[in-house]
Amino acid sequence: MPESVYKVIELVGASPDSWEKAAANAIKQAAKSLRDLRVAEVVQMDANIGADGSIESYRTKVRISFKYEGGS
């Protein structure tokens, strides 16, 4: 296996539907500007609660790794 280096960033995705969709939103957005995404690790999940006690939106914090292609 060739040697590789990966960079890790944290993103927070949001969705009115679920934590899974919130994570998917973060990953999908990252894929628009980053190449060679490798792993997404869920770090934290939380929810915004409305005045009536219902969940208004779900948030998922993910760590995403991608192959680092640094210059010389």
N, C-alpha and C positions, 0 to 999 in steps of 0.2 A: 504494500500500500504506500503510495507516495505521501510525503510529508505535506501537511496542510495546516493553515491557521484560520480560525473562525472568529468573527466579531459577534458580540452579543449586545442586543439593545432591548430596552423595555418599552412596550407600548400599551396603551389602554384602549380597548375597543368598547363600544356601547351599542345596545340594541333594546328596543322596547319589548322584544319577544323572549329572549333567553340568554343565559351566560354563554352557551355554545355559539350562538349567533354573534354575540359580542366578540368572542375570541376570533371567530371566522372573519369578522369585519376588520379587525386589527391586522390579521395575516394577509387578507386580500389587499388592503391598502399598502402594506409593506412590500408586497410583490410587485406593485406598480413602479417602484423606484429602486429596488434591490434585486440582485441576481443571486442565484444559487442558495436560496433559503433552504435550511437543513432541518432544524428542530424548533418547535414552539412548545414552551413549557408554561403551563398555567401557574402563576405565582399567587394571585389573589382574585377573589370574586366578591363583589358587593352589589348593592341595589339601592336605588333612590326610592324612597317611600313617600307616597302622596298623603295629603291631609286626611283622606278617608282610610288610610292604612293599607292601601293597595300598592303594589310595586309599579312604579312609573317607568323605570328603565333599569336594565342590567348592565353592569360593567365588569370586564374581565381584564386583568393585567397579565400580559404574557411576555416572556423573554424569548426573543427570536434570534437564532444564530444563522449566520450566512458566511460563505467563504470570503475571506479577506484577501483582496488583491492590491496590496500596498505597492507604492512605487519604490524605486531603488534609492 
